[in-house]
Amino acid sequence: MATIKINNLQKDFGEKRAVDIDNYVINNGDILGLVGNNGAGKTTFFRLILDLLQASNGAAFINDIDSSKSEEWKNFTGAFIDEGFLIDYLTPEEYFYFIGKMYGLKKEEVDERLTTFERFMNGEVIGQKKFIRNFSAGNKQKIGIISAMIHNPELLILDEPFNFLDPSSQSIIKHILKDYSQQTGATILISSHNLNHTTDICPRIALLEDGKIIRDIDNINNSAEKELEAYFNVE
């Protein structure tokens, strides 16, 4: 399973230090919610872990593998950051089969795994005979989330997964993520602006401000909600 260790990780954009995290450990099986205002560094942090950005200093280790120096961790990791991850000239089916093939899954196995997401897709994704680029933002979001989970990753990273989803789909994906965590013991990282959704599914919450993790909160029975609301409720 997957453990992440952050060691003196920094990312500068010109004069601005977007991420500045000394030492931080995300344990095997954690569901960690990353919260913070716009510009707090959430997406940059995820991109550094996934080696989509080069760090200015330090490193992120996935199972003791420096993610910038090896690709071994990619075999057991699934992620969706934004629609740039999608191949938008494919149909969803073609894209799911392509992702499955990368992880050694046969078409039948992909089809079987897609049944888990039937309620989430709500009859609007499969069998539509159109390219991903012609889907709504909400359905592109669904396609991205499903593609990140199709190979049952040990580490799952989702940036703002509730964006563009209608209330029913938000509720369904919360249940899917909780069930996935219980069934697989996977380590799951989620960033979100929605405090209610984050406190609903994440037993651990990291509060980011100016690229630093300023609080690491145990969220037992939504106990973090008041603390977070007080923080964000600027008078």
C-alpha positions as CSV (number, residue, x, y, z in Angstrom):
1,M,0.0,0.0,0.0
2,A,1.0,3.6,-0.3
3,T,2.7,6.0,2.2
4,I,3.8,9.5,1.2
5,K,6.7,11.3,2.9
6,I,7.4,15.0,2.2
7,N,10.9,16.1,2.8
8,N,11.6,19.9,2.7
9,L,9.5,20.3,-0.4
10,Q,9.5,23.7,-1.9
11,K,8.3,25.2,-5.2
12,D,9.0,28.8,-6.3
13,F,7.3,30.7,-9.1
14,G,9.6,33.7,-9.4
15,E,9.4,35.6,-6.1
16,K,6.4,33.6,-4.8
17,R,6.9,30.4,-2.8
18,A,3.8,28.3,-3.7
19,V,4.7,25.2,-1.6
20,D,6.9,25.1,1.5
21,I,6.4,21.9,3.5
22,D,9.2,20.7,5.8
23,N,8.3,17.2,6.9
24,Y,4.9,15.6,6.5
25,V,3.8,12.0,6.3
26,I,0.6,10.7,4.8
27,N,0.1,7.2,6.2
28,N,-0.9,4.1,4.4
29,G,-4.7,4.0,4.2
30,D,-5.2,7.7,5.1
31,I,-8.0,9.6,3.5
32,L,-6.6,13.1,3.6
33,G,-8.5,16.2,2.7
34,L,-6.5,19.2,1.6
35,V,-8.3,22.5,2.1
36,G,-7.3,26.1,1.7
37,N,-8.2,29.2,-0.2
38,N,-7.4,29.8,-3.9
39,G,-3.7,30.1,-4.2
40,A,-2.9,28.2,-1.0
41,G,-0.9,25.7,-3.1
42,K,-3.2,22.6,-3.1
43,T,-2.9,21.8,-6.8
44,T,0.8,22.7,-6.9
45,F,1.4,20.3,-4.0
46,F,-0.4,17.5,-5.9
47,R,1.5,18.2,-9.1
48,L,4.8,18.0,-7.2
49,I,3.9,14.6,-5.7
50,L,3.0,13.4,-9.2
51,D,6.2,14.7,-10.7
52,L,4.2,17.0,-13.0
53,L,6.2,20.0,-11.7
54,Q,9.9,20.1,-10.8
55,A,10.5,21.0,-7.2
56,S,12.7,24.0,-6.4
57,N,14.0,22.0,-3.4
58,G,13.3,18.8,-1.5
59,A,11.3,15.8,-2.6
60,A,8.1,13.8,-2.3
61,F,8.6,10.0,-1.6
62,I,5.9,7.5,-2.4
63,N,6.7,4.2,-0.6
64,D,10.3,5.6,-0.2
65,I,10.6,6.2,-3.9
66,D,11.5,9.8,-4.9
67,S,8.7,10.4,-7.3
68,S,10.9,12.6,-9.5
69,K,13.7,10.0,-9.8
70,S,11.7,6.8,-10.6
71,E,8.5,5.8,-12.3
72,E,7.8,2.7,-10.2
73,W,5.1,4.4,-8.2
74,K,3.0,5.1,-11.3
75,N,2.1,1.4,-11.5
76,F,-0.1,1.7,-8.3
77,T,-1.2,5.3,-8.5
78,G,-4.3,6.9,-10.0
79,A,-4.9,10.6,-10.3
80,F,-7.1,13.2,-11.9
81,I,-6.2,16.9,-11.6
82,D,-8.0,18.5,-14.5
83,E,-9.3,17.8,-18.0
84,G,-5.8,18.1,-19.4
85,F,-5.4,14.5,-18.2
86,L,-8.1,13.4,-20.7
87,I,-7.5,12.4,-24.3
88,D,-10.4,14.4,-25.6
89,Y,-10.5,13.0,-29.2
90,L,-11.4,9.5,-27.9
91,T,-14.8,8.3,-26.8
92,P,-15.1,7.5,-23.0
93,E,-15.0,3.8,-23.9
94,E,-11.9,4.1,-25.9
95,Y,-10.2,6.2,-23.2
96,F,-11.1,3.7,-20.4
97,Y,-9.8,0.8,-22.5
98,F,-6.6,2.7,-23.2
99,I,-6.1,3.4,-19.5
100,G,-6.9,-0.2,-18.7
101,K,-4.4,-1.5,-21.3
102,M,-1.7,0.6,-19.7
103,Y,-2.3,-1.3,-16.5
104,G,-2.6,-4.7,-18.1
105,L,-6.4,-5.0,-17.9
106,K,-8.4,-6.7,-20.6
107,K,-11.5,-5.1,-22.1
108,E,-13.7,-7.5,-20.2
109,E,-12.0,-6.5,-16.9
110,V,-12.5,-2.8,-17.7
111,D,-16.2,-3.4,-18.5
112,E,-16.6,-5.3,-15.2
113,R,-15.0,-2.5,-13.2
114,L,-17.1,0.1,-15.0
115,T,-20.2,-1.5,-13.5
116,T,-19.1,-0.1,-10.1
117,F,-19.7,3.4,-11.5
118,E,-23.0,2.8,-13.2
119,R,-25.0,5.0,-10.8
120,F,-22.3,7.7,-11.0
121,M,-22.4,7.7,-14.8
122,N,-26.2,7.9,-14.7
123,G,-26.5,6.7,-18.3
124,E,-24.7,9.8,-19.6
125,V,-21.2,8.5,-20.3
126,I,-21.1,5.1,-21.9
127,G,-22.8,4.5,-25.3
128,Q,-23.1,8.2,-26.2
129,K,-21.1,7.8,-29.5
130,K,-19.3,11.1,-29.0
131,F,-15.8,12.3,-28.2
132,I,-14.9,13.3,-24.7
133,R,-14.4,16.9,-25.8
134,N,-18.1,17.1,-26.6
135,F,-19.3,16.1,-23.1
136,S,-20.4,18.6,-20.4
137,A,-17.9,19.7,-17.7
138,G,-19.6,17.5,-15.2
139,N,-19.4,14.4,-17.4
140,K,-15.7,15.1,-18.2
141,Q,-15.2,15.2,-14.5
142,K,-16.8,11.8,-14.1
143,I,-14.7,10.3,-16.9
144,G,-11.6,11.6,-15.2
145,I,-12.4,10.3,-11.8
146,I,-13.4,6.9,-13.2
147,S,-10.2,6.7,-15.3
148,A,-8.1,7.4,-12.1
149,M,-9.8,4.5,-10.3
150,I,-10.3,1.9,-13.0
151,H,-7.1,0.0,-12.2
152,N,-7.8,-0.1,-8.4
153,P,-4.8,2.1,-7.4
154,E,-3.2,1.9,-4.0
155,L,-2.7,5.7,-4.1
156,L,-5.5,7.9,-5.4
157,I,-5.2,11.7,-5.9
158,L,-8.2,13.8,-6.9
159,D,-8.0,17.6,-7.2
160,E,-11.4,19.2,-6.6
161,P,-13.4,16.0,-7.5
162,F,-16.8,17.6,-6.6
163,N,-16.3,20.4,-9.1
164,F,-19.0,20.5,-11.9
165,L,-20.9,17.6,-10.4
166,D,-24.6,17.9,-9.6
167,P,-25.7,17.2,-6.0
168,S,-26.7,13.5,-6.7
169,S,-23.3,12.8,-8.4
170,Q,-21.5,14.5,-5.5
171,S,-23.3,12.2,-3.0
172,I,-22.6,9.1,-5.1
173,I,-18.9,9.8,-5.5
174,K,-18.6,10.3,-1.7
175,H,-20.1,6.8,-1.2
176,I,-17.8,5.3,-3.9
177,L,-14.7,6.8,-2.3
178,K,-15.7,5.7,1.2
179,D,-16.4,2.1,0.0
180,Y,-13.2,2.1,-2.0
181,S,-11.2,3.0,1.0
182,Q,-12.8,0.4,3.2
183,Q,-12.5,-2.4,0.6
184,T,-8.9,-1.7,-0.6
185,G,-7.2,0.2,2.2
186,A,-5.9,2.6,-0.4
187,T,-4.4,6.0,0.5
188,I,-6.6,8.7,-0.9
189,L,-5.8,12.4,-1.2
190,I,-8.6,14.9,-2.1
191,S,-8.5,18.6,-2.3
192,S,-11.8,20.5,-2.2
193,H,-13.3,24.0,-1.5
194,N,-16.3,22.2,-0.1
195,L,-15.8,21.8,3.6
196,N,-18.9,19.7,4.1
197,H,-17.9,17.1,1.6
198,T,-14.3,17.1,2.8
199,T,-15.3,16.6,6.5
200,D,-17.8,14.0,5.4
201,I,-15.3,11.6,3.9
202,C,-11.8,12.6,5.3
203,P,-10.8,11.4,8.8
204,R,-7.7,13.6,8.4
205,I,-7.5,17.2,7.1
206,A,-4.5,19.3,6.2
207,L,-5.1,23.1,6.1
208,L,-2.9,24.9,3.6
209,E,-2.0,28.6,3.7
210,D,0.6,30.2,1.5
211,G,2.0,26.8,0.6
212,K,2.4,25.7,4.2
213,I,0.4,23.1,6.1
214,I,-0.6,25.2,9.1
215,R,-2.9,22.6,10.7
216,D,-3.1,18.8,10.6
217,I,-6.6,18.0,12.0
218,D,-8.0,14.7,13.2
219,N,-11.6,14.7,11.9
220,I,-13.5,12.3,14.1
221,N,-17.3,12.4,13.4
222,N,-16.9,15.7,11.5
223,S,-15.2,17.3,14.5
224,A,-13.1,19.4,12.2
225,E,-16.0,21.3,10.7
226,K,-16.3,24.0,13.3
227,E,-12.5,24.6,13.4
228,L,-12.4,24.9,9.6
229,E,-15.5,27.1,9.5
230,A,-13.9,29.4,12.1
231,Y,-10.8,29.6,10.1
232,F,-12.5,30.5,6.8
233,N,-15.1,32.8,8.4
234,V,-13.1,36.0,8.0
235,E,-15.0,38.7,9.7
